[in-house]
Structures are given as C-alpha cells and as structure tokens.
Amino acid sequence: MGIVRVAEDVEAGVVGAGGGGCSGGEVTEPLLRRCGKEEAEAKIRDEAEASDCGSEGQEAQDGGSSDSSLRMVLISTAVAVCGSFEFGTCVGYSAPTQSGIIDEVGLSISEFALFGSILTIGAMIGAVTSGRLADFLGRKMTMRISATICMFGWLSIHLAKSAIMLYFGRILLGFCTGVLSYVVPVFIAEIAPKNLRGGLATSNQLLICSGSSATYIIGALVAWRNLVLVGLVPCVLLLGGLFFIPESPRWLANVGREKEFHTSLQKLRGEDADISDEAIEIKEYIESLNSFPKARLQDLFLSKNIYAVIVGVGLMVFQQLGGINGVGFYASYIFSSAGFSGKLGTILIGIIQIPITLFGAILMDRSGRRVLLMVSASGTFLGCFMTGISFYLKAQGLFPEWVPTLALSGILVYIGAYSIGMGPVPWVVMSEIFSIDMKAIGGSLVTLVSWLGSFAISYSFSFLMDWSSAGTFFMFSAASLITMLFVAKLVPETKGRTLEEIQDSLNSRR
C-alpha cells in the first residue's frame, strides 16, 4: 500500500507541473488556444520568430547554425550523462572494496552483503519519487538535487567508522541512482533530434558502464576510501555543467513556460533553424493531452496505456532476470569459484564494457532497438550457458583444465552482449513509449520494477550459488531465451520516429 500511495503522489506531481487536466474539471490554460488550425500555427510561428530574435545575441556566441545546434545537443547530453557515470560508480563501488572494508571497519560477510544490496533500497525510493521530482522541479533541477545528495553519500562513506555510516551513505547513493536512472534518459530523449535520439540515449548506458569500469579498475589500485573520489568528480561536473545547458523544451511546454520553451528549442536546434513545425507538433500534442482528465495510477492499466506498461515493465523484468546484478555484484567471487583470478577477471570486465557499449550506441539508430535486443539476448543466453557448463564440469570433476577458461569466456560474452543491447535499450525504450502525461508515473513504475528486480537478484544470488552454481546460470540463460520471445512478439521499433509519432503508432495497435 505504501508504494501505491507514493505512486499516487507522483501522479499529483504530473498535474502540478502542468501535465494532465486537474480534478474537478479545472485545467491549466491551453498551450494552443482553440482558434482554428491556421491561426494557431501563425501564432506559434510568430512566437518562435520573436524568441529567435530575443535570443539572437546569446545564440551568436555559440557559433554557426547547424554546427551550433549539434554542439549544444552534444554538450547537453555530455553534461547529463555525468549522472550516468555517477550511477555506474555507485553500482560498481562494492565489487573491488569488499576485503578493504571488511578488514578496516570490521564488517562480517553478511554485513557487507547488506552494504552492497542496500543501494537498491535507496534506489527504490528514488524510483518512486523520480517522476514527481522531474515533472514538478524540472529535469535540470532534479539532476542538480541528485548530484548534491550523492556528494553527501560519498562523504559519509569516506568518513565512515562504523557500519551505520556506511549504510547511510549507501542509501543516499541508492536514492540518487534511482532518480538519475529515470531523469537522465528522459532528458536526453526530450532534447535530441529524432535521428540522433537512440544513439545519444545509449550514451546513458555507455557512461554507466564507464563508471562501473572505472571503479573496477581503479579500485584494484587504490584504497576504498580514496575510491570515493571517483564518485565525487562526476557530481562536481554535473553541478557545474547544468548552468550552461538549456532545460528540456518539452517539459517547458508542458508547464506552460512559452518564451523559455521557444528559447530552449531554438538553442538546441540552431540559431537559423526553423523550429515552428516542431514547436507546433510538440504543443499540439501536449494540448491534446490537456483535454484528458487527471492521470491516476489506475490509468496505467487503461487500454491506451497498458501496451506501453507491458513493454516497459517487461523489458526491465527480463533485464534483471538475466542476472546482470548477480554477475556485476559478485564477479570476483564467480571467477574465484571457477579457479580464475578474481581481480584480473573484474579488470577484464571493466575493459570490455566501454568499447562494446560504444559500438551499441553507434548501431542504435542504424539497426534499430529490436535487432539489438534480439542479438543481445542471444549473447546473454550463450554467455550464461557457457558459464553454467563450466560449473557443471567442475561439479562433476570433468575436464578441470577447461573450467577457468570456459567460465571467463562465458562471463565476458555475457557482459559484452548485455552492454550492446539489454543494458541500454530498455532505458531508451522506456523514455520513448510513454505519453507525456503518463511519463512520470509510468517511468517511475518501470524504474521501481528495475530496482526491485535488482534487489531480488543481488540479494538471492549468493544463496542460489550455494544451491547450485551451474543451475543458477542455466536459469539465467533460460530467462534470456524467454526475453527473445518477448521482444519478437511485443516490443515495437521506435528508431527514426518522433515521440509523438511513437504514440500514434502505439495507439493504432490497441
């Protein structure tokens, strides 16, 4: 019931931010007055031209037209994905620090297990509040608050003398990751041109992988307290960079801030770009949404929204059932159990994640979302199956010289396949499939499901490995097979479409 109550509060945030109509039939002033198609279009074009003239001096400082527009989109994305890098450092921090924290602070194995998994508890809280924060305060302010809280979390861990301080800092980090996991991909999707949206959104996962890889590699070289600096740096960069990038134009339009909406869109598209058609499309879409009643939790399960919920929630469920958090949290333990160096194995994981995720980002808007998901799920199946075979051979005493190599190969194949598709694509699709009035509550639900799955897998993984190491990985491989069927039957292709075109396509499938 507590989750339902919080979700209802998230809905209120959508309306408070100028989303759907208010209860009792009271709605915000329409963004397009009901004055006929031609008059509305003329009005918007006039506003766009006025905004363009008003911001001419500022835009001239940014350089040429098309180059300037692409540069601003890239700069805005680069700033936002500092939050993604932060996400990765938070998730990856526990892997290389286990022995140092246990020895210095005196934690037991079970206490350190709690330290590792308690991140997901904070992330769940962040997940159910992320939509409301992002809609009420704006995308930029939400990222700014998250970065500030994250700094306090890292300082708590750095100064910790007891388990309580470690847990407190870890929960703060979890809250921030829960918020950032929602607001960063949504912000990128809302500022990017449709032909670049997939690739830019995939940079979210690329920087998450970069953050976790940095903690894996640097954590093998420095003490656990010094490793905190790797998490503090992206917070500082994010806080500073947010002063130099525009707010999401779609959010500004949704809250009725007309002048800022046009200024932001013009800045993102270039000084000489004609934004009138895009402005009309965005504002007409929001205007149509404002004619509907206030969004509620149960509205997610209406026929017009249920398909997006099934796709968004389903992808996150299968992402977690594939075992990524078990492998990520306990990589060193897995390698050691198979007779391979745990430290070397985690460093190799850190090395391969970044180039493969970058390759996936390049393919995102070329091959499409569905193809990457299918290829990725096939690879995670193969990787888990190979790892399961290695542990089966070890348990049966067969070909012992093959076990370490087969386990290493399986894990690296799994990580590589996950990084190219099942890691980034579900977040990209989540940011694309929900209508703007349902994006806050729908995105929060999907993010919450992701972190619930993360907690379930990370907490139960050690028990599953004690039960059967081979059986654990065979179960993960079976989940990957089911993922392939789910993608083939239900997941739509969103490559090359505007967010409004995606909604039209989803509505036609009802």
Secondary structure as UniProt FT lines:
FT   HELIX           2..16
FT   TURN            17..18
FT   HELIX           23..25
FT   HELIX           37..54
FT   HELIX           56..60
FT   TURN            61..62
FT   HELIX           65..92
FT   HELIX           94..105
FT   HELIX           109..137
FT   HELIX           139..158
FT   HELIX           163..191
FT   TURN            194..196
FT   HELIX           197..219
FT   TURN            220..221
FT   TURN            224..227
FT   HELIX           228..241
FT   HELIX           242..244
FT   HELIX           249..254
FT   TURN            255..256
FT   HELIX           258..269
FT   TURN            271..272
FT   HELIX           276..290
FT   HELIX           297..301
FT   HELIX           303..321
FT   TURN            322..323
FT   HELIX           324..329
FT   HELIX           331..337
FT   TURN            338..339
FT   HELIX           342..367
FT   HELIX           369..396
FT   TURN            400..402
FT   HELIX           403..417
FT   HELIX           418..422
FT   TURN            423..424
FT   HELIX           425..433
FT   TURN            436..438
FT   HELIX           439..467
FT   HELIX           469..490
FT   TURN            495..496
FT   HELIX           499..508
//
